[in-house]
Amino acid sequence: MAIEIETKDCTALSDAELAEMADMCAESPSRFEVGLLSKQTEAWVLVTLAREGRSLRGFSFSTLERIGGTPSVLIGLASVRRTSKRDSVLRAIMTDQYRRAVLAFPDEDVLVGTRFTNAGGFEAFKALEEIVPRPGHKASGEERAWGRRLAKRFGVDNGGYRDRDFVTTGDNTFPLVLDHESLKPENLDPEVVAMFVEVDDNRGDSLIAFSWAMAEQLAKLA
Protein backbone atom coordinates (compact mmCIF):
# COMPACT_ATOMS: atom_id res chain seq x y z
CA MET A 1 0.00 0.00 0.00
CA ALA A 2 1.31 3.43 -0.98
CA ILE A 3 2.33 6.06 1.55
CA GLU A 4 -0.08 9.01 1.46
CA ILE A 5 1.10 12.45 2.56
CA GLU A 6 -1.00 15.29 3.94
CA THR A 7 0.45 18.66 4.97
CA LYS A 8 -1.66 21.34 6.62
CA ASP A 9 -1.48 24.26 9.01
CA CYS A 10 -0.77 23.22 12.58
CA THR A 11 -3.93 25.06 13.64
CA ALA A 12 -5.96 22.51 11.66
CA LEU A 13 -4.58 19.55 13.63
CA SER A 14 -7.38 17.87 15.59
CA ASP A 15 -7.25 16.44 19.11
CA ALA A 16 -7.83 13.00 17.62
CA GLU A 17 -4.81 13.40 15.34
CA LEU A 18 -2.64 14.56 18.25
CA ALA A 19 -3.71 11.49 20.22
CA GLU A 20 -2.89 9.29 17.23
CA MET A 21 0.56 10.85 16.99
CA ALA A 22 1.15 10.27 20.71
CA ASP A 23 0.06 6.62 20.39
CA MET A 24 2.57 6.15 17.58
CA CYS A 25 5.36 7.78 19.60
CA ALA A 26 4.61 5.53 22.58
CA GLU A 27 6.18 2.71 20.56
CA SER A 28 9.45 4.60 20.02
CA PRO A 29 12.22 5.84 22.35
CA SER A 30 10.88 9.39 22.11
CA ARG A 31 7.55 8.70 23.83
CA PHE A 32 6.34 12.19 22.88
CA GLU A 33 3.04 12.79 24.70
CA VAL A 34 -0.11 14.68 23.70
CA GLY A 35 0.70 17.73 25.82
CA LEU A 36 4.11 18.16 24.25
CA LEU A 37 2.79 17.54 20.75
CA SER A 38 0.06 20.12 21.32
CA LYS A 39 2.70 22.74 22.18
CA GLN A 40 4.39 22.11 18.83
CA THR A 41 1.31 23.42 17.05
CA GLU A 42 2.20 26.83 18.51
CA ALA A 43 5.93 26.58 17.76
CA TRP A 44 5.64 25.54 14.10
CA VAL A 45 3.52 26.47 11.09
CA LEU A 46 3.03 23.19 9.20
CA VAL A 47 2.46 19.57 10.11
CA THR A 48 2.97 16.69 7.67
CA LEU A 49 1.22 13.36 8.26
CA ALA A 50 2.26 10.15 6.47
CA ARG A 51 -0.27 7.33 6.35
CA GLU A 52 -0.40 3.81 5.01
CA GLY A 53 -4.09 3.19 4.61
CA ARG A 54 -5.62 4.47 7.84
CA SER A 55 -2.49 3.92 9.91
CA LEU A 56 -0.22 6.83 10.83
CA ARG A 57 3.37 5.97 9.90
CA GLY A 58 5.13 9.26 10.50
CA PHE A 59 4.79 13.00 10.96
CA SER A 60 6.82 16.18 11.14
CA PHE A 61 6.35 19.73 12.36
CA SER A 62 8.07 22.29 10.16
CA THR A 63 8.18 25.81 8.85
CA LEU A 64 9.33 27.61 5.73
CA GLU A 65 11.04 30.87 6.63
CA ARG A 66 13.96 33.12 5.85
CA ILE A 67 16.80 33.27 8.34
CA GLY A 68 18.88 36.37 7.71
CA GLY A 69 17.45 36.41 4.20
CA THR A 70 18.32 32.77 3.48
CA PRO A 71 15.35 30.58 2.49
CA SER A 72 15.09 27.69 4.92
CA VAL A 73 13.07 24.57 5.68
CA LEU A 74 13.26 23.88 9.40
CA ILE A 75 12.05 20.56 10.74
CA GLY A 76 11.28 20.47 14.44
CA LEU A 77 9.80 17.54 16.29
CA ALA A 78 9.23 14.63 13.90
CA SER A 79 8.91 10.87 14.19
CA VAL A 80 8.85 7.86 11.88
CA ARG A 81 7.23 4.62 13.02
CA ARG A 82 9.59 1.64 13.23
CA THR A 83 8.10 -0.46 10.43
CA SER A 84 9.63 -2.22 7.44
CA LYS A 85 8.59 0.76 5.30
CA ARG A 86 10.10 3.48 7.45
CA ASP A 87 12.68 4.44 4.84
CA SER A 88 9.87 5.05 2.35
CA VAL A 89 7.92 7.05 4.93
CA LEU A 90 10.91 9.28 5.67
CA ARG A 91 11.55 9.79 1.95
CA ALA A 92 7.90 10.71 1.35
CA ILE A 93 7.91 13.25 4.18
CA MET A 94 11.13 14.87 2.99
CA THR A 95 10.01 14.96 -0.65
CA ASP A 96 6.89 16.85 0.41
CA GLN A 97 9.09 19.35 2.28
CA TYR A 98 11.12 19.92 -0.90
CA ARG A 99 8.01 20.45 -3.02
CA ARG A 100 6.79 23.11 -0.64
CA ALA A 101 10.23 24.72 -0.56
CA VAL A 102 10.34 25.18 -4.34
CA LEU A 103 6.87 26.73 -4.30
CA ALA A 104 7.83 29.13 -1.51
CA PHE A 105 11.34 29.90 -2.78
CA PRO A 106 11.45 29.40 -6.57
CA ASP A 107 14.89 29.55 -8.21
CA GLU A 108 16.71 29.69 -4.86
CA ASP A 109 18.96 27.29 -2.97
CA VAL A 110 17.28 26.31 0.30
CA LEU A 111 18.86 25.38 3.62
CA VAL A 112 17.30 22.36 5.35
CA GLY A 113 17.94 22.10 9.10
CA THR A 114 16.89 19.75 11.88
CA ARG A 115 18.22 17.73 14.85
CA PHE A 116 19.10 14.04 15.17
CA THR A 117 19.98 11.60 17.95
CA ASN A 118 21.54 8.87 15.79
CA ALA A 119 23.29 8.34 12.48
CA GLY A 120 20.15 6.91 10.89
CA GLY A 121 18.63 10.36 10.95
CA PHE A 122 21.09 11.46 8.28
CA GLU A 123 19.09 9.36 5.81
CA ALA A 124 16.74 12.36 5.71
CA PHE A 125 19.51 14.25 3.89
CA LYS A 126 20.22 11.63 1.22
CA ALA A 127 19.11 13.87 -1.63
CA LEU A 128 20.92 16.97 -0.34
CA GLU A 129 24.40 18.46 -0.68
CA GLU A 130 27.07 19.96 1.58
CA ILE A 131 25.83 18.36 4.79
CA VAL A 132 27.17 19.97 7.96
CA PRO A 133 28.58 18.43 10.08
CA ARG A 134 30.04 15.53 8.09
CA PRO A 135 33.08 13.23 8.42
CA GLY A 136 36.38 14.71 7.30
CA HIS A 137 35.01 18.23 7.04
CA LYS A 138 36.19 21.08 9.24
CA ALA A 139 33.28 23.46 9.62
CA SER A 140 33.95 27.03 8.59
CA GLY A 141 33.15 30.02 10.76
CA GLU A 142 30.02 30.68 8.72
CA GLU A 143 28.89 27.07 9.08
CA ARG A 144 29.37 27.22 12.84
CA ALA A 145 27.38 30.45 12.82
CA TRP A 146 24.58 28.61 11.05
CA GLY A 147 24.69 25.98 13.77
CA ARG A 148 24.24 28.69 16.40
CA ARG A 149 21.36 30.26 14.48
CA LEU A 150 19.60 26.91 14.24
CA ALA A 151 20.25 26.14 17.90
CA LYS A 152 18.56 29.42 18.81
CA ARG A 153 15.64 28.67 16.48
CA PHE A 154 15.22 25.22 18.04
CA GLY A 155 15.09 26.79 21.50
CA VAL A 156 18.50 25.62 22.71
CA ASP A 157 20.10 28.10 25.10
CA ASN A 158 23.67 29.25 24.53
CA GLY A 159 25.07 27.19 27.39
CA GLY A 160 23.54 24.02 26.01
CA TYR A 161 25.19 24.06 22.60
CA ARG A 162 28.75 23.30 21.47
CA ASP A 163 29.25 25.03 18.13
CA ARG A 164 32.41 23.14 17.13
CA ASP A 165 30.78 19.71 17.17
CA PHE A 166 27.15 20.87 16.68
CA VAL A 167 25.97 18.96 19.76
CA THR A 168 23.29 20.16 22.18
CA THR A 169 23.35 19.05 25.81
CA GLY A 170 20.02 17.81 27.11
CA ASP A 171 17.99 18.21 30.26
CA ASN A 172 17.21 14.51 30.82
CA THR A 173 14.18 14.49 28.52
CA PHE A 174 14.11 13.14 24.98
CA PRO A 175 15.06 15.99 22.61
CA LEU A 176 12.68 17.45 20.05
CA VAL A 177 14.37 15.89 17.05
CA LEU A 178 13.60 14.12 13.80
CA ASP A 179 13.28 10.69 15.41
CA HIS A 180 14.17 8.02 12.85
CA GLU A 181 16.11 4.75 13.00
CA SER A 182 17.65 3.21 9.91
CA LEU A 183 16.11 0.02 8.58
CA LYS A 184 19.63 -1.23 7.81
CA PRO A 185 21.97 0.22 10.45
CA GLU A 186 24.74 -2.12 9.31
CA ASN A 187 24.96 -0.08 6.09
CA LEU A 188 25.50 3.26 7.82
CA ASP A 189 28.82 5.02 7.33
CA PRO A 190 30.95 4.17 10.41
CA GLU A 191 32.36 7.70 10.39
CA VAL A 192 28.85 9.16 10.61
CA VAL A 193 28.04 6.75 13.43
CA ALA A 194 31.18 7.93 15.25
CA MET A 195 29.84 11.51 15.19
CA PHE A 196 27.16 10.40 17.65
CA VAL A 197 29.43 8.74 20.21
CA GLU A 198 29.00 11.64 22.62
CA VAL A 199 25.32 12.22 21.80
CA ASP A 200 23.38 10.66 24.69
CA ASP A 201 19.66 10.71 23.87
CA ASN A 202 18.86 9.40 27.34
CA ARG A 203 20.30 12.67 28.65
CA GLY A 204 18.47 14.58 25.94
CA ASP A 205 21.46 15.36 23.72
CA SER A 206 21.10 15.92 20.00
CA LEU A 207 23.16 16.87 16.97
CA ILE A 208 22.13 19.89 14.90
CA ALA A 209 22.61 19.33 11.19
CA PHE A 210 21.83 21.19 8.02
CA SER A 211 22.29 20.78 4.30
CA TRP A 212 21.37 22.44 1.03
CA ALA A 213 18.69 21.69 -1.53
CA MET A 214 19.89 23.30 -4.74
CA ALA A 215 17.50 25.29 -6.93
CA GLU A 216 17.97 23.06 -9.98
CA GLN A 217 17.28 19.98 -7.85
CA LEU A 218 14.15 21.52 -6.32
CA ALA A 219 12.88 22.59 -9.76
CA LYS A 220 12.44 18.91 -10.67
CA LEU A 221 9.88 18.59 -7.85
CA ALA A 222 7.81 21.62 -8.83
C-alpha positions in Angstrom: 0.0 0.0 0.0 1.3 3.4 -1.0 2.3 6.1 1.6 -0.1 9.0 1.5 1.1 12.5 2.6 -1.0 15.3 3.9 0.5 18.7 5.0 -1.7 21.3 6.6 -1.5 24.3 9.0 -0.8 23.2 12.6 -3.9 25.1 13.6 -6.0 22.5 11.7 -4.6 19.5 13.6 -7.4 17.9 15.6 -7.2 16.4 19.1 -7.8 13.0 17.6 -4.8 13.4 15.3 -2.6 14.6 18.2 -3.7 11.5 20.2 -2.9 9.3 17.2 0.6 10.8 17.0 1.1 10.3 20.7 0.1 6.6 20.4 2.6 6.2 17.6 5.4 7.8 19.6 4.6 5.5 22.6 6.2 2.7 20.6 9.5 4.6 20.0 12.2 5.8 22.3 10.9 9.4 22.1 7.5 8.7 23.8 6.3 12.2 22.9 3.0 12.8 24.7 -0.1 14.7 23.7 0.7 17.7 25.8 4.1 18.2 24.3 2.8 17.5 20.7 0.1 20.1 21.3 2.7 22.7 22.2 4.4 22.1 18.8 1.3 23.4 17.1 2.2 26.8 18.5 5.9 26.6 17.8 5.6 25.5 14.1 3.5 26.5 11.1 3.0 23.2 9.2 2.5 19.6 10.1 3.0 16.7 7.7 1.2 13.4 8.3 2.3 10.2 6.5 -0.3 7.3 6.3 -0.4 3.8 5.0 -4.1 3.2 4.6 -5.6 4.5 7.8 -2.5 3.9 9.9 -0.2 6.8 10.8 3.4 6.0 9.9 5.1 9.3 10.5 4.8 13.0 11.0 6.8 16.2 11.1 6.3 19.7 12.4 8.1 22.3 10.2 8.2 25.8 8.8 9.3 27.6 5.7 11.0 30.9 6.6 14.0 33.1 5.8 16.8 33.3 8.3 18.9 36.4 7.7 17.5 36.4 4.2 18.3 32.8 3.5 15.3 30.6 2.5 15.1 27.7 4.9 13.1 24.6 5.7 13.3 23.9 9.4 12.0 20.6 10.7 11.3 20.5 14.4 9.8 17.5 16.3 9.2 14.6 13.9 8.9 10.9 14.2 8.8 7.9 11.9 7.2 4.6 13.0 9.6 1.6 13.2 8.1 -0.5 10.4 9.6 -2.2 7.4 8.6 0.8 5.3 10.1 3.5 7.5 12.7 4.4 4.8 9.9 5.1 2.3 7.9 7.0 4.9 10.9 9.3 5.7 11.6 9.8 2.0 7.9 10.7 1.3 7.9 13.3 4.2 11.1 14.9 3.0 10.0 15.0 -0.6 6.9 16.8 0.4 9.1 19.3 2.3 11.1 19.9 -0.9 8.0 20.5 -3.0 6.8 23.1 -0.6 10.2 24.7 -0.6 10.3 25.2 -4.3 6.9 26.7 -4.3 7.8 29.1 -1.5 11.3 29.9 -2.8 11.4 29.4 -6.6 14.9 29.6 -8.2 16.7 29.7 -4.9 19.0 27.3 -3.0 17.3 26.3 0.3 18.9 25.4 3.6 17.3 22.4 5.4 17.9 22.1 9.1 16.9 19.8 11.9 18.2 17.7 14.9 19.1 14.0 15.2 20.0 11.6 18.0 21.5 8.9 15.8 23.3 8.3 12.5 20.2 6.9 10.9 18.6 10.4 10.9 21.1 11.5 8.3 19.1 9.4 5.8 16.7 12.4 5.7 19.5 14.3 3.9 20.2 11.6 1.2 19.1 13.9 -1.6 20.9 17.0 -0.3 24.4 18.5 -0.7 27.1 20.0 1.6 25.8 18.4 4.8 27.2 20.0 8.0 28.6 18.4 10.1 30.0 15.5 8.1 33.1 13.2 8.4 36.4 14.7 7.3 35.0 18.2 7.0 36.2 21.1 9.2 33.3 23.5 9.6 33.9 27.0 8.6 33.2 30.0 10.8 30.0 30.7 8.7 28.9 27.1 9.1 29.4 27.2 12.8 27.4 30.4 12.8 24.6 28.6 11.0 24.7 26.0 13.8 24.2 28.7 16.4 21.4 30.3 14.5 19.6 26.9 14.2 20.2 26.1 17.9 18.6 29.4 18.8 15.6 28.7 16.5 15.2 25.2 18.0 15.1 26.8 21.5 18.5 25.6 22.7 20.1 28.1 25.1 23.7 29.3 24.5 25.1 27.2 27.4 23.5 24.0 26.0 25.2 24.1 22.6 28.8 23.3 21.5 29.3 25.0 18.1 32.4 23.1 17.1 30.8 19.7 17.2 27.1 20.9 16.7 26.0 19.0 19.8 23.3 20.2 22.2 23.4 19.0 25.8 20.0 17.8 27.1 18.0 18.2 30.3 17.2 14.5 30.8 14.2 14.5 28.5 14.1 13.1 25.0 15.1 16.0 22.6 12.7 17.5 20.0 14.4 15.9 17.0 13.6 14.1 13.8 13.3 10.7 15.4 14.2 8.0 12.9 16.1 4.7 13.0 17.6 3.2 9.9 16.1 0.0 8.6 19.6 -1.2 7.8 22.0 0.2 10.5 24.7 -2.1 9.3 25.0 -0.1 6.1 25.5 3.3 7.8 28.8 5.0 7.3 30.9 4.2 10.4 32.4 7.7 10.4 28.9 9.2 10.6 28.0 6.7 13.4 31.2 7.9 15.2 29.8 11.5 15.2 27.2 10.4 17.6 29.4 8.7 20.2 29.0 11.6 22.6 25.3 12.2 21.8 23.4 10.7 24.7 19.7 10.7 23.9 18.9 9.4 27.3 20.3 12.7 28.7 18.5 14.6 25.9 21.5 15.4 23.7 21.1 15.9 20.0 23.2 16.9 17.0 22.1 19.9 14.9 22.6 19.3 11.2 21.8 21.2 8.0 22.3 20.8 4.3 21.4 22.4 1.0 18.7 21.7 -1.5 19.9 23.3 -4.7 17.5 25.3 -6.9 18.0 23.1 -10.0 17.3 20.0 -7.9 14.2 21.5 -6.3 12.9 22.6 -9.8 12.4 18.9 -10.7 9.9 18.6 -7.9 7.8 21.6 -8.8 
